[in-house]
Amino acid sequence: MEFIDLKSQYQASRELINGRIQAVLDHGQYIMGPEVGELEERLAEYTDARHCITVASGTEALLIALMALGVGRGDEVITTPFTFIATAEAIVLLGATPVFVDIDPYTCNIDPALVLEKITPRTRAIIPVSLYGQPADMDELNAVAERHGIAVIEDAAQSFGASYRGRQSCNLSVIGCTSFFPSKPLGCYGDGGALFTSDDELAKAMREIRVHGQSKRYVHTRVGVGGRMDTLQCAIVLAKLEGFDWELQQRQRAAATYDALLAGNAAGVRPVGRREDRTSVYAQYTVVLEGRAELQAVLQAHGIPTAVHYPVPIHKQPAYAQLAPEARCPVSDALAGKVMSLPMGPYLSDREIRTVCATLLQAASAPLAMPV
Ligand SMILES: *Cc1c(COP(=O)(O)O)cnc(C)c1O
């Protein structure tokens, strides 16, 4: 069993993907070729955001978003410690200070009720993460941000395709950032990412920052980065977009099968909570449980791969702890030791899911009896 089965996905879309790659090889415009603009148009349409700007990765998207907002030394940016390191990395790289706010124990997303007390005159932005593919509490966060004149950047690296109160993830705040890392719900075959906004000024700034701050050839209006997504990767995402809605349905099917098999179990295995007013794209299907290390070993012994997203919250990471010495995030600290992601993806069969759940529940009900 694969944790994320990219091979089956390629086999299912082989012709389309090969055709798109061949077209790029034939025209030879490897940088900013026609597929770049085509993808940006398609993704803007998909999310209903006015602008989409493709970039080199999800990390680069976060960095460029903060640069476009003018975030720098002396500024504070509120975010969650329960995320991939890139969320905080972008803040720190610009010389700003990450201010960590704890998560809601039900969804594992940043708790909007705790944000207000962390806002200071130096706060410039809030970066919620739509973790595991489920949008954060964006309306509550937007409302707090608006009252204080600060920006909300959605880290939607895991949630492209999810919806929230009828709107699409990536278009839920002033800027949305996503990633096309191969294992994300919409992935390419290398690194890639995108920025979304409906603000014309910010869009212009982000487009320029992506290409070394260039407004015209060799005129550098601002300091930028080498942040383009290459044509081949855009072509691959265009091919994968064709089957994306079907894949999202399959992800829902797989999650519903997991939910049904885990419902009311006596082994204390609880899927991470989801809210009624939004959908998840299940970048991960994650459960909360006790005795994780032993259970992972048992599953591994049965050929079932698992992963931990994420074992150490960022305010406890060696390079970040001294940047946020006051951070108190007890929910994140506790859940970091209890979350475990199970195999997930559109090509995972109900039969495989039954095997995962049976093995997991048996091991979790009798942890001491199982050989490790
Ligand atoms: C994957 C991920 C990123 C970074 O995306 P890359 O394309 O790998 O740079 C940022 N934030 C979160 C929450 C992610 O899951």
The ligand as an ORCA input file, in Angstrom:
! r2SCAN-3c Opt
* xyz 0 1
  C       3.592     21.937      1.560
  C       3.339     23.103      2.431
  C       3.998     24.328      2.250
  C       5.152     24.517      1.317
  O       4.902     24.203     -0.004
  P       6.143     23.852     -0.955
  O       5.541     23.856     -2.312
  O       6.642     22.509     -0.547
  O       7.174     24.898     -0.780
  C       3.631     25.400      3.048
  N       2.684     25.278      3.985
  C       2.038     24.110      4.195
  C       0.963     24.064      5.226
  C       2.350     22.983      3.438
  O       1.711     21.834      3.670
*
